[in-house]
Amino acid sequence: MDRGMLSGVFAPMVTPFEDDAILWKGLAANVEKMNESGLRGYFVLGTNGEFKSLPVEERFEVLRTVVKHRAKGQVVMAGCGAESTKETIDLVRRAAELGADMASLLMPSFFAKKMTADVMERYVVEVADKASIPVVLYNNPPVAAGVTIRLEVLRKLAGHPKVVGIKDSSKETYQENLQAASASFSVLAGSAAYFLDLLKRGGTGGVLSLANVFPAECARLYRAFVDGRLEEAEKLSRQLVELNTKVSGTFGVAGVKASMDLVGFVGGVPRRPHKGLTPEELQGLRRELEQSGFLRA
């Protein structure tokens, strides 16, 4: 696989809802607008996409929509992790049929204490052996009942021809997991909080929730680093880290969605039972975005 496919910034696409119904036109409009921002591609059906709130058929309609509206050359990763190996294999197959370029695997976590290193390794290998598209691992312990992909597992998986990288959303593990990086295995940041640090240490890109709100700025940070404009990259990074804390760090997906609405994308609200922001929280968020300089008053 061309390592460039995992080099750059990916937006972990949100699924916009209104009264629990998916705003399909809004989703398509988001992709078409983001196409012009310099993003490498899109991570669909991840945490920001609230994939656990979507029945399987809705998930694939979301994927179909993003694939249809992406720009030529952009990469689409589809979240395909499930609790069983069998279902995961089926999900990866369907994602590939719909045009996904890669499948992302969040570890099974219902029986979290049983997810030992050897069980994780077997799960990934059995899925990857059957996959027709490359597989990217997804390390996000807080949403996987604490199940964590560590270096001992990566060292065993990184040599598999279909296992091409990991999106690491854990600030506790990304530095260690970078030791598995190679010409055939990429490590991507799962947060703007350490995106630039990861690039400096040999990572190739990032899947950044803030790229749903400010995709051009996130892509500009990556380009500044690659082009050697480190002072510009450091300044942008400081701004984006601060914004990330105020948006997703404080409010989670609801904050990302509200911020998207404020800057002209279609965010909507989370699917119930989760709540959107209160009017007071929204007012405070608007003020923070205005003060950042990225949102004009």
matplotlib code that plots the C-alpha trace (Angstrom):
import matplotlib.pyplot as plt

x = [0.0, 1.1, 2.1, 0.8, -2.7, -2.3, -0.3, -2.2, -5.4, -8.6, -11.9, -13.7, -17.1, -20.0, -23.5, -25.8, -29.2, -32.3, -35.0, -32.9, -33.3, -30.1, -29.7, -28.6, -28.3, -26.3, -23.9, -23.4, -23.0, -20.4, -18.3, -18.5, -17.4, -14.6, -13.3, -11.9, -10.0, -6.9, -8.0, -6.5, -9.8, -12.5, -12.9, -16.5, -18.4, -16.1, -16.6, -17.5, -19.9, -21.8, -21.6, -22.9, -26.2, -26.6, -28.3, -26.0, -28.1, -27.8, -24.1, -23.7, -25.9, -23.7, -20.6, -22.2, -23.0, -19.4, -17.9, -20.3, -19.5, -15.8, -13.3, -11.2, -8.2, -9.5, -9.2, -12.2, -11.7, -14.8, -15.2, -16.0, -15.1, -17.7, -17.9, -17.3, -14.7, -17.4, -19.5, -16.3, -15.3, -18.8, -18.7, -15.3, -16.5, -19.6, -17.5, -15.1, -18.1, -19.3, -16.0, -14.2, -10.4, -9.6, -11.4, -10.8, -11.0, -11.9, -11.2, -14.1, -14.8, -18.0, -15.8, -13.0, -11.1, -10.8, -9.3, -5.7, -2.9, -3.2, -7.0, -6.5, -3.8, -6.0, -9.0, -7.0, -5.2, -8.3, -10.1, -7.1, -6.6, -10.1, -10.1, -9.9, -8.9, -6.1, -6.9, -6.1, -6.3, -8.2, -6.9, -9.4, -9.5, -12.1, -14.8, -13.6, -14.0, -10.3, -9.1, -5.8, -3.7, -0.1, 3.3, 3.6, 0.5, 1.5, 4.9, 3.2, 0.6, 2.6, 4.2, 0.9, 0.5, -3.0, -2.5, -1.1, -1.5, -3.1, -5.1, -4.0, -6.5, -4.6, -2.1, -0.8, 0.2, 0.9, 4.6, 5.3, 3.3, 5.2, 8.1, 6.1, 6.1, 7.8, 7.7, 4.7, 3.0, 1.7, 0.8, -1.8, -2.8, -6.4, -6.4, -5.1, -3.7, -0.6, -0.8, 2.3, 4.3, 3.4, 4.5, 7.8, 8.3, 7.6, 3.9, 2.3, -1.0, -4.0, -7.7, -8.8, -12.3, -11.5, -11.1, -14.9, -15.0, -11.8, -10.6, -8.5, -6.6, -5.9, -4.6, -2.6, -0.8, 0.2, 1.4, 3.4, 5.2, 5.9, 7.2, 9.5, 7.7, 8.0, 7.4, 4.1, 3.3, 4.0, 1.7, -1.1, -0.7, -1.0, -4.2, -5.7, -4.8, -6.5, -9.6, -9.7, -9.8, -12.7, -14.7, -14.4, -12.4, -15.2, -18.4, -17.5, -19.3, -22.1, -19.5, -18.0, -21.5, -22.4, -19.2, -19.8, -23.2, -21.5, -19.0, -21.3, -21.3, -24.3, -23.6, -27.0, -27.2, -26.3, -28.8, -30.7, -30.2, -27.3, -28.0, -26.9, -25.6, -27.8, -28.3, -25.9, -23.2, -23.7, -23.3, -20.1, -18.8, -19.5, -17.6, -14.6, -14.5, -14.7, -11.9, -9.8, -9.7, -11.0, -14.6, -15.5, -18.0]
y = [0.0, 3.5, 5.1, 8.4, 7.1, 7.6, 10.8, 13.9, 14.9, 12.9, 14.2, 11.7, 12.4, 13.2, 11.9, 15.0, 14.3, 16.3, 14.7, 11.5, 11.4, 11.6, 14.8, 13.2, 16.4, 18.0, 15.0, 15.3, 19.1, 18.6, 16.3, 18.5, 21.6, 19.7, 18.4, 21.9, 22.1, 20.0, 17.0, 13.6, 11.9, 10.8, 8.4, 7.3, 5.4, 6.1, 7.7, 11.1, 9.4, 7.9, 4.5, 2.7, 4.7, 3.6, 0.3, -1.5, -0.4, 3.2, 2.9, 1.7, 4.4, 6.9, 5.3, 5.2, 9.0, 9.9, 7.7, 9.2, 12.9, 12.7, 14.3, 12.3, 10.9, 11.2, 8.2, 6.8, 4.7, 2.8, 1.8, -1.9, -3.1, -5.5, -7.8, -11.0, -11.8, -13.2, -9.9, -7.8, -9.8, -9.3, -5.6, -5.2, -7.0, -4.8, -1.6, -2.7, -3.3, 0.2, 1.8, 2.2, 2.3, 1.0, -0.6, 0.6, -1.9, -0.9, -3.8, -5.9, -4.8, -6.4, -9.0, -6.5, -8.6, -11.4, -9.2, -10.3, -9.6, -12.9, -12.6, -9.1, -10.5, -13.4, -11.1, -8.7, -11.5, -13.4, -10.3, -9.0, -12.5, -12.2, -8.5, -7.2, -3.8, -2.6, -2.6, 0.3, -0.4, 2.0, 2.4, 4.3, 2.8, 5.2, 4.0, 0.4, -0.4, 0.2, -2.3, -0.9, -1.8, -1.7, -2.1, -5.8, -6.4, -3.9, -5.5, -8.8, -7.2, -4.6, -7.2, -8.4, -7.4, -6.1, -4.3, -0.9, 1.4, 2.5, 5.6, 6.1, 8.2, 7.6, 10.1, 7.5, 5.1, 6.9, 7.6, 4.0, 2.8, 5.0, 2.4, 0.2, 2.7, 1.7, 2.2, -0.2, 0.7, 4.2, 5.7, 8.5, 10.8, 10.5, 14.0, 17.5, 17.6, 15.7, 15.8, 17.9, 16.0, 12.7, 14.1, 15.1, 11.6, 9.9, 9.7, 10.2, 12.0, 12.5, 11.8, 14.9, 15.7, 19.4, 18.7, 18.6, 22.2, 23.7, 21.3, 23.8, 24.9, 21.3, 20.5, 23.7, 22.6, 19.3, 21.0, 23.5, 20.7, 18.7, 21.8, 22.6, 25.8, 24.7, 28.1, 28.3, 24.7, 25.4, 28.5, 26.7, 23.7, 25.8, 27.4, 24.1, 22.4, 25.2, 25.0, 21.2, 21.5, 23.9, 22.1, 18.3, 18.2, 20.0, 19.0, 15.8, 15.1, 17.5, 20.3, 19.3, 19.3, 22.7, 24.2, 22.9, 24.6, 27.9, 27.8, 26.9, 23.1, 20.9, 19.4, 18.9, 17.2, 13.8, 11.0, 10.4, 9.6, 12.0, 15.7, 18.7, 21.9, 24.2, 27.7, 29.0, 26.4, 27.3, 31.0, 30.3, 28.1, 30.8, 33.3, 30.9, 30.3, 34.0, 34.7, 32.1, 34.2, 31.3, 32.3, 35.9, 37.5]
z = [0.0, -0.8, 2.6, 1.3, 1.7, 5.5, 5.3, 6.2, 8.0, 8.1, 9.4, 11.7, 10.1, 12.4, 11.6, 11.7, 13.4, 13.9, 16.0, 15.7, 11.9, 9.9, 7.9, 4.6, 2.6, 5.4, 5.5, 1.8, 2.0, 4.7, 2.6, -0.5, 1.5, 3.3, -0.1, -0.7, 2.5, 1.9, 3.9, 2.9, 3.5, 5.9, 8.8, 8.7, 11.4, 14.3, 17.7, 16.3, 13.9, 16.8, 15.0, 18.1, 17.7, 14.1, 13.0, 10.5, 7.4, 8.5, 8.9, 5.4, 4.0, 5.8, 4.2, 0.8, 1.1, 2.0, -0.7, -3.3, -2.4, -1.6, -4.0, -6.4, -4.7, -1.1, 1.1, 3.1, 6.2, 7.4, 11.0, 11.0, 14.5, 16.1, 19.0, 17.0, 14.4, 12.1, 12.1, 11.7, 8.6, 7.2, 7.9, 6.2, 3.2, 2.8, 3.4, 0.6, -1.7, -1.1, -2.0, 1.3, 0.8, 4.3, 7.3, 10.8, 13.7, 17.2, 19.5, 20.9, 24.5, 25.9, 27.7, 28.2, 30.7, 28.2, 25.6, 26.2, 23.8, 22.1, 21.7, 20.1, 17.8, 16.7, 16.1, 13.9, 11.9, 11.2, 10.0, 8.0, 6.3, 4.9, 4.1, 0.5, 1.7, 4.1, 7.9, 10.2, 14.0, 16.2, 19.8, 22.0, 25.5, 26.9, 24.4, 24.5, 28.2, 28.7, 26.1, 24.9, 21.9, 23.2, 21.5, 22.2, 20.0, 17.4, 16.9, 16.0, 13.7, 11.9, 9.7, 8.4, 4.7, 5.3, 8.6, 7.6, 10.6, 13.8, 14.8, 18.4, 20.4, 23.7, 24.9, 27.2, 24.4, 21.2, 22.0, 22.7, 19.8, 17.5, 17.9, 15.6, 12.7, 9.6, 5.8, 5.8, 9.1, 9.8, 13.2, 13.2, 16.0, 17.2, 18.7, 17.9, 21.4, 20.4, 16.6, 16.0, 18.6, 16.8, 13.5, 14.9, 16.3, 13.0, 12.7, 9.3, 10.0, 12.2, 12.5, 14.3, 15.6, 15.1, 11.4, 11.3, 12.4, 11.0, 8.3, 6.4, 9.5, 10.5, 7.0, 7.0, 10.2, 8.5, 5.4, 7.4, 9.2, 6.0, 4.3, 7.2, 8.3, 11.9, 13.5, 11.7, 12.6, 16.3, 16.3, 14.6, 16.9, 20.0, 18.6, 17.6, 20.9, 22.8, 20.6, 20.9, 24.7, 24.5, 21.9, 22.1, 25.3, 27.2, 25.4, 23.4, 20.2, 21.1, 21.2, 17.8, 16.3, 17.8, 16.6, 13.1, 13.0, 14.1, 11.3, 8.5, 8.4, 9.4, 12.8, 14.4, 17.8, 19.1, 18.8, 22.0, 24.8, 24.5, 24.6, 22.7, 24.3, 26.4, 25.1, 27.8, 26.7, 23.1, 23.8, 25.7, 22.9, 20.3, 22.4, 22.7, 18.9, 18.3, 20.7, 18.9, 15.8, 13.7, 13.8, 12.9, 15.3]

ax = plt.figure().add_subplot(projection="3d")
ax.plot(x, y, z, "-o")
ax.set_aspect("equal")
plt.show()
